[in-house]
Each structure stands twice: as C-alpha cells, then as structure tokens.
Amino acid sequence: MAASTTPHSPTGVIAGQVLQLARRSAGLSQEALAELLDVSLDTLQGWESGRRRLPATRIEALVDVRHELAAAGADHQVVAALEPALDADWLIGRTLEPRGRAHPLAVLVTTRQVHDLLVWALTGHQPSWLLGNHAGAGNGRPGLGAPERRAMFARLRELAEGADGRRQEGTQLRRQATFLAAYDPTPDTDAWLAGLPAANPQPGEWSPEWVAARSRAVTEAARGNPERLRWFIDRRLAGNDRLELAQLAWNAHYYGELDSRQTSETFMVGDLPAWRGDRLLGWLTGRLDPSCGYVDLIAHELWALLASRHYLATDPAASGLRNRVEILAGTEVLSDRSHRELGEVAYLLRALNPKGDR
C-alpha cells in the first residue's frame, strides 16, 4: 500500500476507550467527570472517542485524570491501564504514519499490557484483566476503523518481511511485528507465517535468534499447533540454567515485574534489578487454561519460577494455584514434560503450604 493512501488512526482510540471504562467503573457520567477534571464536556468526549489524545505531554494533567478517577472509586486496574494505553496508541500511530522513520518496535520491547491493548484494537478481543469488577464489557473494540485495521496488518507484514535479520534491532522488529501480524483474521495468514524465514538458534546459546525462535513457536501454538513449542522447550530451553534465567527475565519484564522500559531484548542476559515474582506468578496462574494454545510454556515457566523462588508458594498470589494445577494436570492437552512439571509444582505447593488455599 502506498504511503499516500495509508489511513491514519484517530489519535487516542485505546486510551479513550480505557478512560471510558474507568469512568463507568466509578459510576460517573461524562458531565460529572468533565466537571471533576475542570475540562469542557466536548474535551472529555473527544478523549473518549479518540478524536483527541489524552494530555500525555502534560504529565500533571494525566496525573490529575488518574487521581480524580481513583478518588471517585474507579477500578484501579483500569485506571492503571491508561499509561500502557498511551503507548499502544503511539505504536498504532507510528505504524500507520507515512514511511520514513525507523519503527519503534525495533527499539522497544513491549509488555503484556501494551500487547493486549494493541490486540484489542486489532481484533476486538478485550483483555480479561481490563474488565475489572465494575467496569463491565465496554463498547467492544476501540474505535479503529476497518481500513486502519487492514492497513495495520499490511504494514506489520511489510515490517516483518523487510526487517534486517543480520542486526539485533532487525530481529527484534521482525519478531514483534510477526507476533502482532499473526492476529490477522484473513485466510492467508497461516501461509504467510509459513513463508517467513525460520529462526534456527544454536543449542545452548542465547541470541536474538533464540528469542525469535521462541516467539515463532508461541505464535504457532496459539494458532493450534503446539509441536514446535514443545520441541523448543525440550531442545532449546529446559535444562540450561542461563537460558532458563533469560526466559524468566523476559517474563519479568513482559508481565510488569520490572519498572524500567527495555529497548533491546539483550536485557534478558544483562544485570537486572531484583524482582520478587509475585506479579509474574499471578499472570501465569491465570493462564493455566486448557484453551491456551501455549499452555505448555506457561506450565514450564510456572515450574521454573517456583523452583527458583520457593517463597512464592506461600504468597497470596498463589491463591487457588493448587486447584488450577490439579485441574489442568487432569486434562489431555499437555505434553509429557508439562504433566511431570505440574506434578512437581503440586508437590511443592503441598509441602510448603499444606493448609494453603487450593
């Protein structure tokens, strides 16, 4: 698609939808929130519709929005999503702008929240963690029109195909663009994925190719084919302490354990600040679902996390984990390794927290 015909997205469709969910979770009308924020009703309606971007360039104004919503009783998880929503809107805008500048996915490693919000705009699948206790289901996907969604997928494919795989930045761009492009609902997506170059990392070595191979395996598993992922876990991850630590570090960033933004996937093998693991444990527990195509990797990461941080077995984040582990272990969707590792997790939970919440 030529740059001159590429649609441009509204300026803040995701943040606007999150703002609307937060307002509703507090039981506020648009008029009431506009009065609390001391802005016009038209301004607030522009933010919620995505016609106007939330005032991210005025930090004090964004803090004011979050403070007033929290004080009014808005769901805290929805309010906290405003910041990653701004990142997601920025990535959409940069993807749909005319060619010229380097794409930020080459120099930014996205988090789970940013990724889920992008997928929400592209597919209409609202993140389960964004529903909250009071926010309701909202009004479907953020206001990204069909032409913009088609242009997004076309541009993501173009980025994945044109990335320079000889450079770390190019491998990172290809990986992240491919992961998002795989959500394209058009019938040729499987064939397009199959036609991309496959990463082939050396056994026992961390490299950008290793990250790309892992991502490709997760993508295929999510689309119903877990065999490449199971091979990757057995042959390129399990039993190698350095790679296991790198994988845990990646998850610590992806699931929000690390406060700092990461610009390169090399952070996985660098010096990281201490992180506890309770937030990661909570996310992994929530993904112990037979319908999750990459549940074998979730099971392995849960095993690796608890094996290295026994104290998490008695953490509140482990509430209900034993029951979920036992239910999943009784299904037939897991690999032999996953069955074995979940058995070890269940044993650890019983041994360290015998009276704990199942």
MIKOLVEX-46024 format. One record per atom (N, C-alpha, C): residue in one letter; x, y, z. Coordinates in steps of 0.1 Angstrom, whole numbers, padded with zeros to 4 digits, always signed. Layout:
N
aXYZ;...
This chain:
358
m+0008-0012+0000;m+0000+0000+0000;m+0009+0012+0000;a+0006+0022-0009;a+0014+0034-0010;a+0012+0042+0003;a+0023+0050+0006;a+0023+0058+0018;a+0012+0068+0017;s+0009+0074+0005;s+0000+0084+0004;s-0015+0080+0006;t-0017+0067+0005;t-0031+0062+0007;t-0032+0054+0020;t-0022+0054+0028;t-0023+0047+0041;t-0032+0055+0051;p-0042+0049+0056;p-0051+0056+0066;p-0043+0060+0078;h-0048+0070+0085;h-0042+0074+0097;h-0052+0071+0108;s-0047+0066+0120;s-0056+0063+0130;s-0061+0075+0138;p-0073+0075+0144;p-0076+0085+0154;p-0064+0086+0164;t-0063+0097+0171;t-0051+0100+0179;t-0050+0092+0192;g-0061+0088+0197;g-0061+0081+0210;g-0072+0071+0213;v-0074+0062+0203;v-0086+0053+0204;v-0085+0044+0216;i-0073+0039+0219;i-0072+0029+0230;i-0073+0036+0244;a-0066+0046+0246;a-0066+0054+0258;a-0080+0059+0261;g-0087+0064+0250;g-0100+0069+0251;g-0110+0058+0256;q-0109+0046+0251;q-0117+0035+0255;q-0115+0031+0269;v-0102+0031+0273;v-0098+0028+0287;v-0104+0039+0296;l-0103+0051+0292;l-0108+0062+0300;l-0123+0060+0302;q-0130+0056+0292;q-0145+0054+0293;q-0148+0043+0302;l-0140+0032+0302;l-0142+0021+0311;l-0140+0025+0325;a-0129+0033+0328;a-0126+0038+0341;a-0137+0047+0346;r-0142+0056+0338;r-0153+0065+0342;r-0165+0057+0346;r-0169+0047+0338;r-0181+0039+0340;r-0179+0031+0353;s-0167+0026+0355;s-0165+0018+0367;s-0166+0026+0380;a-0165+0039+0379;a-0167+0048+0390;a-0181+0053+0391;g-0190+0049+0381;g-0204+0053+0381;g-0205+0068+0378;l-0196+0074+0370;l-0197+0088+0367;l-0202+0090+0353;s-0210+0100+0351;s-0214+0104+0338;s-0203+0112+0331;q-0204+0115+0318;q-0193+0123+0312;q-0194+0137+0318;e-0205+0142+0320;e-0206+0156+0326;e-0200+0156+0340;a-0202+0146+0348;a-0196+0146+0361;a-0181+0145+0361;l-0175+0137+0352;l-0161+0136+0351;l-0155+0149+0345;a-0161+0154+0335;a-0156+0167+0330;a-0156+0178+0340;e-0166+0178+0349;e-0166+0188+0360;e-0154+0185+0370;l-0152+0172+0373;l-0141+0169+0382;l-0127+0173+0377;l-0126+0171+0364;l-0113+0174+0357;l-0112+0189+0353;d-0123+0196+0355;d-0123+0210+0351;d-0119+0212+0336;v-0126+0204+0328;v-0125+0205+0313;v-0139+0206+0307;s-0140+0210+0295;s-0153+0210+0288;s-0158+0196+0285;l-0171+0195+0284;l-0177+0182+0280;l-0172+0178+0267;d-0170+0187+0257;d-0165+0184+0244;d-0151+0178+0245;t-0143+0184+0254;t-0129+0178+0255;t-0129+0164+0260;l-0137+0161+0270;l-0138+0148+0275;l-0144+0138+0265;q-0154+0142+0258;q-0159+0134+0247;q-0149+0131+0236;g-0141+0141+0233;g-0130+0140+0224;g-0120+0129+0228;w-0116+0130+0241;w-0107+0120+0247;w-0113+0106+0246;e-0125+0104+0250;e-0131+0091+0250;e-0133+0085+0236;s-0136+0094+0226;s-0138+0089+0213;s-0125+0086+0205;g-0114+0092+0210;g-0101+0091+0204;g-0099+0102+0194;r-0108+0112+0193;r-0106+0123+0184;r-0095+0132+0190;r-0093+0132+0203;r-0083+0140+0209;r-0074+0131+0218;r-0062+0133+0218;r-0053+0125+0226;r-0053+0130+0240;l-0053+0120+0250;l-0052+0124+0264;l-0039+0132+0265;p-0039+0142+0275;p-0028+0151+0276;p-0015+0145+0281;a-0009+0135+0274;a+0003+0128+0279;a+0015+0137+0279;t+0014+0148+0270;t+0026+0157+0270;t+0026+0166+0282;r+0014+0167+0289;r+0014+0175+0302;r+0012+0165+0313;i+0023+0160+0319;i+0023+0150+0328;i+0013+0153+0340;e+0013+0165+0344;e+0005+0168+0356;e-0010+0167+0352;a-0014+0169+0340;a-0028+0167+0335;a-0031+0152+0335;l-0022+0144+0331;l-0025+0129+0331;l-0026+0124+0345;v-0017+0129+0354;v-0018+0125+0368;v-0031+0130+0374;d-0036+0141+0370;d-0049+0146+0375;d-0060+0137+0371;v-0060+0133+0359;v-0071+0124+0354;v-0071+0111+0362;r-0059+0105+0364;r-0058+0093+0372;r-0062+0095+0386;h-0058+0106+0392;h-0061+0108+0406;h-0076+0110+0408;e-0082+0118+0400;e-0097+0120+0401;e-0105+0108+0399;l-0101+0099+0390;l-0108+0087+0387;l-0106+0077+0399;a-0094+0077+0405;a-0092+0068+0416;a-0100+0073+0428;a-0100+0086+0431;a-0107+0092+0442;a-0122+0090+0441;a-0127+0088+0428;a-0141+0086+0426;a-0145+0071+0427;g-0135+0063+0429;g-0138+0049+0431;g-0137+0040+0419;a-0130+0045+0408;a-0128+0038+0396;a-0120+0025+0399;d-0122+0015+0391;d-0114+0003+0392;d-0099+0006+0390;h-0091+0002+0400;h-0077+0006+0400;h-0070+0000+0388;q-0073-0012+0384;q-0066-0019+0373;q-0069-0012+0360;v-0081-0007+0358;v-0085+0000+0346;v-0078+0014+0346;v-0078+0021+0357;v-0071+0034+0358;v-0056+0032+0355;a-0050+0021+0360;a-0035+0019+0358;a-0033+0016+0343;a-0043+0011+0336;a-0041+0008+0322;a-0040+0020+0313;l-0042+0032+0318;l-0042+0044+0310;l-0028+0046+0304;e-0017+0043+0312;e-0004+0046+0307;e+0000+0036+0296;p-0002+0023+0297;p+0001+0014+0286;p-0008+0017+0274;a-0020+0022+0277;a-0029+0025+0265;a-0023+0037+0257;l-0016+0046+0263;l-0010+0057+0256;l+0001+0052+0247;d+0009+0042+0253;d+0020+0036+0245;d+0014+0028+0233;a+0003+0021+0235;a-0003+0014+0224;a-0008+0023+0213;d-0015+0034+0217;d-0019+0044+0207;d-0007+0049+0199;w+0004+0052+0206;w+0016+0057+0200;w+0021+0047+0189;l+0021+0034+0193;l+0026+0024+0183;l+0017+0023+0171;i+0004+0025+0173;i-0005+0024+0162;i-0003+0036+0153;g-0001+0048+0159;g+0001+0060+0151;g+0014+0059+0143;r+0025+0053+0149;r+0037+0052+0142;r+0037+0041+0131;t+0028+0031+0133;t+0027+0021+0123;t+0020+0026+0111;l+0010+0035+0113;l+0002+0040+0102;l+0007+0053+0095;e+0017+0058+0101;e+0023+0071+0095;e+0030+0068+0082;p+0032+0077+0074;p+0040+0075+0061;p+0054+0070+0064;r+0059+0062+0055;r+0072+0056+0057;r+0083+0067+0059;g+0093+0063+0065;g+0105+0072+0066;g+0112+0069+0079;r+0106+0071+0091;r+0113+0069+0103;r+0114+0054+0107;a+0124+0050+0114;a+0125+0037+0119;a+0114+0033+0128;h+0109+0021+0127;h+0097+0017+0136;h+0102+0015+0150;p+0094+0019+0160;p+0098+0018+0174;p+0098+0004+0179;l+0092-0006+0172;l+0093-0020+0177;l+0107-0025+0175;a+0116-0018+0168;a+0130-0022+0167;a+0138-0018+0179;v+0132-0008+0187;v+0140-0003+0199;v+0131-0002+0211;l+0120-0010+0211;l+0112-0011+0223;l+0107-0025+0225;v+0109-0031+0236;v+0103-0044+0239;v+0090-0042+0246;t+0079-0046+0240;t+0066-0043+0245;t+0063-0052+0258;t+0054-0048+0266;t+0049-0055+0277;t+0036-0062+0274;r+0032-0071+0283;r+0019-0078+0281;r+0007-0069+0280;q+0007-0058+0288;q-0004-0049+0288;q-0005-0042+0274;v+0006-0037+0270;v+0007-0030+0257;v+0002-0039+0246;h+0008-0051+0246;h+0004-0061+0236;h-0011-0064+0236;d-0016-0067+0247;d-0031-0070+0248;d-0039-0058+0244;l-0035-0046+0247;l-0043-0034+0242;l-0042-0033+0227;l-0031-0035+0221;l-0030-0035+0207;l-0039-0045+0200;v-0039-0057+0206;v-0047-0068+0200;v-0062-0065+0202;w-0065-0058+0213;w-0079-0053+0215;w-0083-0044+0203;a-0075-0035+0200;a-0078-0026+0189;a-0079-0033+0175;l-0070-0043+0174;l-0070-0050+0161;l-0081-0061+0159;t-0085-0067+0170;t-0094-0078+0169;t-0107-0077+0176;g-0108-0067+0185;g-0120-0066+0194;g-0120-0075+0206;h-0109-0082+0208;h-0109-0091+0220;h-0104-0083+0232;q-0113-0080+0241;q-0109-0071+0252;q-0102-0079+0262;p-0090-0074+0267;p-0082-0082+0277;p-0091-0085+0290;s-0090-0097+0294;s-0097-0101+0306;s-0093-0093+0318;w-0081-0089+0319;w-0076-0082+0331;w-0081-0068+0331;l-0087-0063+0320;l-0092-0050+0319;l-0107-0049+0323;l-0113-0060+0324;l-0128-0060+0327;l-0130-0055+0341;g-0121-0058+0351;g-0123-0053+0365;g-0136-0059+0371;n-0139-0054+0383;n-0151-0059+0390;n-0163-0051+0387;h-0161-0039+0381;h-0173-0030+0379;h-0173-0024+0365;a-0163-0026+0358;a-0162-0018+0345;a-0171-0023+0334;g-0176-0035+0335;g-0184-0041+0325;g-0177-0044+0313;a-0184-0047+0302;a-0178-0052+0290;a-0174-0040+0280;g-0178-0028+0283;g-0175-0017+0275;g-0183-0018+0262;n-0178-0011+0252;n-0185-0010+0239;n-0177-0017+0228;g-0171-0028+0230;g-0164-0035+0220;g-0150-0030+0219;r-0144-0031+0207;r-0130-0027+0205;r-0129-0011+0204;p-0117-0006+0207;p-0115+0008+0205;p-0118+0012+0190;g-0121+0025+0188;g-0126+0030+0175;g-0116+0030+0164;l-0110+0019+0161;l-0101+0018+0150;l-0109+0012+0138;g-0110+0019+0128;g-0119+0015+0117;g-0113+0004+0109;a-0121-0003+0101;a-0117-0014+0093;a-0106-0011+0083;p-0106+0001+0076;p-0094+0005+0068;p-0081+0006+0076;e-0082+0011+0088;e-0070+0012+0096;e-0065-0001+0101;r-0074-0010+0104;r-0070-0024+0108;r-0063-0031+0097;r-0069-0030+0085;r-0063-0036+0073;r-0049-0030+0070;a-0048-0017+0072;a-0035-0011+0069;a-0025-0015+0080;m-0030-0016+0092;m-0021-0021+0103;m-0015-0034+0100;f-0023-0044+0096;f-0018-0057+0093;f-0009-0057+0081;a-0013-0050+0071;a-0004-0049+0059;a+0010-0043+0062;r+0010-0033+0071;r+0022-0027+0074;r+0031-0036+0083;l+0024-0043+0093;l+0031-0052+0101;l+0038-0063+0093;r+0031-0068+0083;r+0037-0078+0074;r+0049-0073+0067;e+0047-0061+0062;e+0058-0054+0055;e+0070-0052+0064;l+0068-0049+0076;l+0079-0047+0086;l+0086-0060+0088;a+0078-0071+0090;a+0084-0084+0093;a+0092-0089+0081;e+0087-0087+0069;e+0094-0092+0057;e+0106-0083+0054;g+0106-0070+0057;g+0117-0062+0053;g+0128-0060+0064;a+0126-0065+0076;a+0135-0063+0087;a+0148-0069+0084;d+0159-0063+0088;d+0173-0068+0086;d+0176-0078+0097;g+0175-0090+0094;g+0178-0101+0103;g+0192-0102+0107;r+0201-0095+0101;r+0215-0095+0104;r+0219-0087+0116;r+0209-0078+0120;r+0211-0069+0131;r+0202-0073+0143;q+0206-0070+0155;q+0197-0073+0166;q+0184-0066+0165;e+0185-0053+0161;e+0173-0045+0160;e+0163-0050+0150;g+0169-0055+0139;g+0160-0061+0128;g+0154-0074+0133;t+0161-0082+0140;t+0155-0095+0145;t+0144-0092+0155;q+0146-0082+0163;q+0136-0077+0173;q+0124-0072+0166;l+0126-0064+0156;l+0114-0058+0149;l+0106-0069+0142;r+0114-0078+0135;r+0107-0089+0128;r+0099-0098+0138;r+0104-0101+0150;r+0097-0109+0159;r+0084-0102+0164;q+0085-0090+0168;q+0073-0083+0173;q+0063-0080+0163;a+0067-0076+0151;a+0058-0074+0140;a+0051-0087+0136;t+0058-0098+0135;t+0052-0111+0132;t+0042-0115+0142;f+0045-0113+0155;f+0037-0117+0166;f+0023-0110+0165;l+0023-0097+0162;l+0011-0090+0160;l+0004-0093+0147;a+0012-0094+0136;a+0005-0097+0123;a-0002-0111+0123;a+0002-0120+0132;a-0004-0133+0133;a-0019-0132+0137;y-0023-0121+0143;y-0037-0119+0146;y-0046-0115+0135;d-0040-0113+0123;d-0048-0110+0111;d-0057-0121+0108;p-0071-0118+0107;p-0081-0129+0105;p-0082-0134+0091;t-0074-0128+0081;t-0076-0132+0067;t-0071-0146+0065;p-0077-0153+0055;p-0074-0167+0054;p-0059-0171+0050;d-0052-0161+0045;d-0038-0164+0041;d-0028-0162+0052;t-0032-0160+0064;t-0022-0157+0075;t-0013-0169+0078;d-0019-0181+0078;d-0011-0193+0081;d+0000-0194+0070;a-0004-0193+0057;a+0005-0194+0046;a+0016-0183+0047;w+0012-0171+0051;w+0022-0160+0052;w+0032-0163+0063;l+0027-0168+0074;l+0037-0172+0085;l+0046-0183+0081;a+0041-0192+0074;a+0049-0204+0070;a+0060-0199+0060;g+0057-0189+0052;g+0067-0184+0043;g+0078-0175+0048;l+0077-0171+0061;l+0088-0163+0067;l+0100-0172+0071;p+0112-0166+0070;p+0124-0174+0074;p+0122-0178+0089;a+0126-0191+0091;a+0125-0196+0105;a+0138-0194+0112;a+0138-0189+0124;a+0150-0188+0132;a+0155-0201+0136;n+0168-0203+0137;n+0174-0215+0140;n+0186-0213+0150;p+0183-0210+0162;p+0194-0208+0172;p+0202-0220+0175;q+0215-0217+0178;q+0224-0228+0182;q+0220-0234+0196;p+0221-0247+0197;p+0218-0253+0210;p+0226-0247+0222;g+0220-0244+0233;g+0227-0240+0245;g+0232-0225+0245;e+0228-0218+0234;e+0233-0204+0233;e+0221-0194+0233;w+0223-0183+0240;w+0213-0172+0239;w+0217-0163+0227;s+0207-0159+0220;s+0209-0150+0209;s+0196-0144+0205;p+0196-0132+0197;p+0183-0127+0192;p+0175-0138+0184;e+0183-0147+0178;e+0176-0158+0171;e+0168-0167+0180;w+0174-0169+0192;w+0168-0177+0202;w+0154-0171+0206;v+0154-0158+0208;v+0142-0151+0212;v+0132-0152+0201;a+0136-0151+0188;a+0127-0151+0177;a+0122-0165+0175;a+0130-0176+0177;a+0125-0189+0176;a+0114-0192+0187;r+0116-0187+0199;r+0107-0189+0209;r+0093-0182+0206;s+0094-0170+0201;s+0082-0163+0197;s+0075-0170+0186;r+0082-0174+0176;r+0075-0182+0165;r+0068-0194+0170;a+0075-0201+0179;a+0069-0213+0185;a+0056-0210+0192;v+0056-0199+0200;v+0044-0195+0207;v+0033-0191+0198;t+0037-0184+0187;t+0027-0180+0177;t+0020-0192+0171;e+0027-0202+0167;e+0022-0214+0161;e+0013-0221+0171;a+0018-0222+0184;a+0010-0229+0194;a-0004-0222+0196;a-0003-0209+0196;a-0016-0201+0198;a-0025-0203+0187;r-0020-0207+0175;r-0029-0209+0163;r-0032-0224+0162;g-0029-0232+0172;g-0034-0246+0172;g-0023-0257+0170;n-0011-0253+0168;n+0000-0263+0165;n+0011-0262+0176;p+0010-0270+0187;p+0020-0268+0198;p+0033-0276+0196;e+0035-0283+0185;e+0046-0292+0184;e+0060-0284+0183;r+0060-0273+0176;r+0073-0265+0175;r+0076-0260+0189;l+0066-0256+0197;l+0068-0251+0210;l+0074-0262+0220;r+0068-0273+0219;r+0072-0284+0227;r+0087-0288+0224;w+0090-0288+0211;w+0104-0291+0207;w+0113-0280+0212;f+0109-0267+0212;f+0117-0256+0217;f+0120-0258+0232;i+0109-0261+0239;i+0111-0262+0254;i+0121-0274+0257;d+0119-0285+0250;d+0128-0297+0252;d+0142-0295+0248;r+0144-0288+0236;r+0157-0288+0230;r+0165-0275+0231;r+0158-0264+0233;r+0164-0251+0233;r+0162-0243+0246;l+0156-0249+0256;l+0153-0242+0269;l+0156-0250+0281;a+0149-0261+0283;a+0149-0269+0295;a+0163-0274+0298;g+0167-0273+0311;g+0180-0279+0315;g+0192-0270+0313;n+0190-0258+0307;n+0201-0249+0306;n+0198-0237+0315;d+0207-0236+0326;d+0204-0225+0336;d+0204-0211+0330;r+0213-0208+0321;r+0214-0195+0316;r+0201-0191+0307;l+0197-0201+0299;l+0185-0199+0291;l+0172-0198+0300;e+0172-0206+0310;e+0160-0206+0319;e+0159-0192+0326;l+0171-0187+0331;l+0171-0174+0337;l+0167-0163+0327;a+0172-0164+0315;a+0169-0154+0304;a+0154-0154+0302;q+0148-0166+0301;q+0133-0167+0299;q+0125-0161+0311;l+0130-0164+0323;l+0123-0158+0334;l+0125-0143+0334;a+0137-0138+0330;a+0139-0123+0329;a+0129-0117+0319;w+0128-0124+0308;w+0119-0118+0297;w+0104-0118+0303;n+0100-0128+0310;n+0087-0128+0316;n+0085-0117+0327;a+0096-0115+0334;a+0095-0105+0345;a+0093-0091+0338;h+0099-0089+0327;h+0096-0076+0320;h+0082-0076+0314;y+0079-0087+0307;y+0066-0088+0299;y+0054-0086+0309;y+0055-0092+0320;y+0044-0092+0330;y+0045-0081+0340;g+0054-0072+0339;g+0053-0060+0347;g+0061-0060+0360;e+0070-0070+0362;e+0078-0070+0374;e+0089-0060+0374;l+0094-0056+0362;l+0104-0046+0361;l+0098-0032+0358;d+0103-0022+0365;d+0098-0009+0363;d+0103-0002+0351;s+0115-0005+0346;s+0121+0002+0335;s+0117-0003+0322;r+0117+0006+0312;r+0114+0002+0298;r+0126-0005+0292;q+0124-0014+0284;q+0135-0022+0278;q+0135-0018+0263;t+0147-0015+0258;t+0148-0011+0244;t+0154-0022+0236;s+0160-0032+0242;s+0166-0043+0235;s+0164-0056+0242;e+0162-0067+0235;e+0160-0080+0241;e+0172-0085+0248;t+0184-0078+0246;t+0196-0083+0253;t+0195-0081+0268;f+0185-0073+0273;f+0183-0072+0287;f+0182-0085+0294;m+0177-0095+0287;m+0174-0108+0293;m+0187-0115+0299;v+0198-0111+0293;v+0211-0117+0298;v+0220-0107+0304;g+0214-0095+0308;g+0222-0085+0314;g+0219-0084+0329;d+0225-0074+0336;d+0222-0072+0350;d+0209-0066+0352;l+0200-0072+0360;l+0187-0067+0362;l+0185-0063+0377;p+0177-0054+0380;p+0173-0051+0394;p+0166-0063+0400;a+0166-0064+0413;a+0159-0075+0419;a+0144-0074+0416;w+0138-0086+0414;w+0124-0086+0412;w+0118-0098+0420;r+0106-0097+0426;r+0101-0107+0435;r+0095-0119+0429;g+0086-0116+0419;g+0080-0127+0412;g+0065-0129+0415;d+0059-0122+0424;d+0045-0124+0427;d+0036-0120+0416;r+0039-0109+0409;r+0031-0105+0398;r+0032-0115+0387;l+0044-0119+0384;l+0045-0130+0374;l+0037-0142+0377;l+0038-0146+0390;l+0031-0158+0394;l+0016-0156+0392;g+0011-0145+0395;g-0004-0142+0393;g-0008-0143+0378;w+0001-0138+0369;w-0002-0139+0355;w-0002-0153+0350;l+0009-0160+0354;l+0010-0174+0350;l-0002-0183+0355;t-0006-0180+0367;t-0017-0188+0373;t-0029-0186+0365;g-0032-0173+0360;g-0043-0170+0352;g-0043-0176+0339;r-0031-0180+0334;r-0030-0186+0320;r-0030-0201+0321;l-0032-0207+0333;l-0032-0222+0333;l-0046-0227+0329;d-0048-0226+0316;d-0061-0228+0310;d-0059-0238+0298;p-0067-0249+0298;p-0065-0258+0287;p-0067-0252+0273;s-0075-0241+0272;s-0077-0235+0259;s-0066-0226+0255;c-0056-0223+0264;c-0044-0215+0260;c-0035-0224+0251;g-0033-0220+0239;g-0025-0229+0230;g-0011-0231+0234;y-0005-0221+0241;y+0009-0223+0246;y+0010-0226+0261;v+0000-0234+0265;v-0001-0237+0280;v+0011-0245+0284;d+0018-0253+0275;d+0030-0260+0279;d+0041-0250+0283;l+0042-0239+0277;l+0052-0229+0281;l+0048-0223+0294;i+0036-0220+0296;i+0031-0215+0309;i+0034-0224+0320;a+0031-0237+0318;a+0034-0247+0328;a+0049-0248+0331;h+0057-0247+0321;h+0072-0248+0323;h+0077-0236+0331;e+0072-0224+0327;e+0076-0212+0334;e+0072-0212+0348;l+0060-0217+0351;l+0055-0218+0365;l+0064-0227+0373;w+0068-0238+0367;w+0077-0247+0374;w+0090-0241+0376;a+0096-0234+0366;a+0109-0227+0368;a+0109-0216+0378;l+0098-0209+0378;l+0096-0198+0388;l+0096-0203+0402;l+0088-0213+0405;l+0086-0218+0418;l+0099-0226+0423;a+0105-0232+0413;a+0117-0240+0416;a+0129-0230+0421;s+0129-0218+0416;s+0139-0209+0419;s+0135-0199+0430;r+0122-0198+0433;r+0117-0189+0443;r+0106-0196+0452;h+0111-0205+0460;h+0102-0213+0468;h+0092-0205+0477;y+0097-0193+0481;y+0088-0185+0490;y+0075-0181+0483;l+0074-0181+0470;l+0062-0178+0463;l+0051-0188+0466;a+0054-0200+0470;a+0044-0210+0473;a+0034-0206+0484;t+0039-0197+0493;t+0030-0192+0504;t+0026-0178+0501;d+0028-0172+0490;d+0025-0158+0487;d+0010-0158+0483;p+0003-0147+0487;p-0011-0145+0483;p-0014-0147+0468;a-0004-0144+0460;a-0005-0146+0445;a-0007-0161+0441;a-0004-0170+0451;a-0005-0184+0448;a-0019-0189+0452;s-0028-0180+0456;s-0041-0184+0460;s-0049-0191+0448;g-0054-0203+0451;g-0061-0210+0441;g-0052-0218+0431;l-0039-0216+0432;l-0030-0222+0423;l-0030-0238+0423;r-0031-0243+0435;r-0031-0258+0436;r-0042-0264+0428;n-0054-0258+0430;n-0066-0263+0424;n-0065-0262+0409;r-0060-0251+0404;r-0058-0249+0389;r-0048-0259+0383;v-0037-0261+0391;v-0027-0271+0386;v-0033-0285+0385;e-0040-0289+0395;e-0046-0302+0396;e-0056-0304+0385;i-0064-0294+0382;i-0074-0295+0371;i-0067-0296+0358;l-0057-0288+0355;l-0050-0288+0343;l-0043-0301+0341;a-0037-0306+0352;a-0029-0319+0351;a-0038-0330+0347;g-0051-0329+0350;g-0061-0340+0346;g-0066-0339+0332;t-0061-0330+0324;t-0065-0329+0310;t-0055-0336+0301;e-0059-0337+0288;e-0050-0344+0279;e-0043-0334+0269;v-0043-0321+0272;v-0038-0312+0263;v-0023-0309+0265;l-0017-0315+0276;l-0003-0312+0279;l+0006-0322+0274;s+0019-0318+0272;s+0030-0327+0269;s+0033-0335+0281;d+0041-0346+0279;d+0046-0354+0290;d+0054-0345+0300;r+0063-0337+0294;r+0071-0328+0303;r+0062-0319+0312;s+0051-0313+0306;s+0043-0304+0313;s+0035-0312+0324;h+0031-0324+0321;h+0024-0332+0332;h+0034-0335+0343;r+0046-0338+0340;r+0056-0341+0350;r+0059-0328+0358;e+0061-0317+0352;e+0065-0305+0359;e+0053-0300+0367;l+0041-0301+0362;l+0030-0297+0371;l+0028-0306+0383;g+0032-0318+0381;g+0032-0327+0393;g+0042-0323+0404;e+0053-0318+0399;e+0063-0313+0408;e+0059-0300+0415;v+0052-0291+0407;v+0046-0279+0413;v+0036-0282+0424;a+0027-0292+0421;a+0017-0296+0431;a+0023-0301+0443;y+0034-0309+0442;y+0041-0315+0454;y+0047-0303+0462;l+0053-0294+0455;l+0059-0282+0462;l+0049-0274+0470;l+0038-0272+0463;l+0027-0264+0470;l+0022-0271+0482;r+0020-0284+0481;r+0015-0292+0493;r+0026-0292+0504;a+0039-0293+0500;a+0049-0294+0510;a+0051-0281+0518;l+0051-0270+0510;l+0054-0257+0516;l+0042-0250+0522;n+0031-0253+0517;n+0018-0247+0521;n+0007-0257+0523;p+0008-0266+0532;p-0001-0277+0533;p-0015-0273+0536;k-0017-0262+0543;k-0030-0257+0546;k-0034-0245+0537;g-0027-0243+0527;g-0029-0231+0519;g-0042-0232+0510;d-0046-0221+0504;d-0057-0220+0496;d-0055-0229+0483;r-0064-0238+0480;r-0063-0246+0469;r-0066-0239+0456;
